[in-house]
Structure formats: structure tokens, C-alpha cells
Amino acid sequence: MVNHNVTHQADERSSEVAEEDLMLFGPIFGLPTIVVVAIVVLWWIAYDRGWVKESLGMLQAQGVVILGIICALVIVALSMWNFVRGSREGNWPVVRGTIQDTRIVADHAFETKWGGRLTWKAEYMVAYSVEGLEYAVWADSGMRGESEAAVRLVLPQSHPSCRVQYNPQKPVVSIAGCR
């Protein structure tokens, strides 16, 4: 039997992971946009302080060097952050999970000239056990569609196998993948 309090906490973690993914790879507010904005702001500060000057449409060498240093620092900082983030979850133990339930939820909403549109996705509730305690987490199935019915049609009749990575210090914090 799955402890529903733990399931609720794991469901919240699943939402946090999804939000992290959106922040990292989202087309509007994602990491690439943040990097570009940071470079532009730093460039503007350098220009405002007179470190960068324009001369006949070409930048002076000092400005190019400063921009190069700024870009290098941003790239190094992002690489270190990505390495630390990846290694933290990369060292988590992996257990086998079983699908207990499926739900269809709204995936994306967007506005068009003809009104709003909504896309849907299926998620699996994956149960897993750590040291005799049962936990559960919602995992993205990878199934998407223009309507709830379209998503229901593409759901497989047999459930795929699932792997769950969990934080050894706090097993309720987990990430599941079912394919």
C-alpha cells in the first residue's frame, strides 16, 4: 500500500522537476535567454563606464577583450552549475518502479488568432520501494495530444517498465522515467 502523504510530497517534487525543465529549456524564460540578457547587461555596463568605445563602426581591442572575458566567465559558471546539478542526480540510486495509475493533464495553453488552445499529456503514477517503505511519484509518459481523447488513444495497453532515481537522504525526492 502506498502512503498517500508521501505520494502527495512526491507529486509536488514531480512538479518542481517539470518547472526546472521549463526554466532550463523554455523558449521564453529559459537558460539561453538568461545568458543573452546577462551578456547584454554586462556589455551595456562596460560601454557605459567607457571600457568599450566605437571607432568607425569597429570595437576597440579593449572592448573585445572585456566581452570575451565576460562570455568566458558566463560559460564557465554555467558549465560548473550544470556539472554539479548533473552529478548530484547522477549519483542517486536507481530502483524499479511500477505504474499504479494514469492521469491526463493539461500540458500547454497558448493563444491564437482564433482563440485559446490547450494540449494534453499523460502522466503515470509510479510506485517504488526504498528500505521497505513505499513511495510514489508522477512521471511524464511522453504521450501528448490535442485533446484528452487523443491522448487516451495513444496510451499503450501494457505499461512500460519504469526506473526511479531517488535521493538517498530523502527518498521521497525522486525522478521517474518510463519508456
C-alpha positions, 0 to 999 in steps of 0.5 A, spaced: 500 500 500 502 506 498 502 512 503 498 517 500 502 523 504 508 521 501 505 520 494 502 527 495 510 530 497 512 526 491 507 529 486 509 536 488 517 534 487 514 531 480 512 538 479 518 542 481 522 537 476 517 539 470 518 547 472 526 546 472 525 543 465 521 549 463 526 554 466 532 550 463 529 549 456 523 554 455 523 558 449 521 564 453 524 564 460 529 559 459 537 558 460 539 561 453 535 567 454 538 568 461 545 568 458 543 573 452 540 578 457 546 577 462 551 578 456 547 584 454 547 587 461 554 586 462 556 589 455 551 595 456 555 596 463 562 596 460 560 601 454 557 605 459 563 606 464 567 607 457 571 600 457 568 599 450 568 605 445 566 605 437 571 607 432 568 607 425 563 602 426 569 597 429 570 595 437 576 597 440 581 591 442 579 593 449 572 592 448 573 585 445 577 583 450 572 585 456 566 581 452 570 575 451 572 575 458 565 576 460 562 570 455 568 566 458 566 567 465 558 566 463 560 559 460 564 557 465 559 558 471 554 555 467 558 549 465 560 548 473 552 549 475 550 544 470 556 539 472 554 539 479 546 539 478 548 533 473 552 529 478 548 530 484 542 526 480 547 522 477 549 519 483 542 517 486 540 510 486 536 507 481 530 502 483 524 499 479 518 502 479 511 500 477 505 504 474 499 504 479 495 509 475 494 514 469 492 521 469 491 526 463 493 533 464 493 539 461 500 540 458 500 547 454 495 553 453 497 558 448 493 563 444 491 564 437 488 568 432 482 564 433 482 563 440 485 559 446 488 552 445 490 547 450 494 540 449 494 534 453 499 529 456 499 523 460 502 522 466 503 515 470 503 514 477 509 510 479 510 506 485 517 504 488 520 501 494 526 504 498 528 500 505 521 497 505 517 503 505 513 505 499 513 511 495 510 514 489 511 519 484 508 522 477 512 521 471 511 524 464 509 518 459 511 522 453 504 521 450 501 528 448 495 530 444 490 535 442 485 533 446 484 528 452 481 523 447 487 523 443 491 522 448 487 516 451 488 513 444 495 513 444 496 510 451 499 503 450 495 497 453 501 494 457 505 499 461 512 500 460 517 498 465 519 504 469 526 506 473 526 511 479 532 515 481 531 517 488 535 521 493 538 517 498 537 522 504 530 523 502 527 518 498 521 521 497 525 526 492 525 522 486 525 522 478 521 517 474 522 515 467 518 510 463 519 508 456 
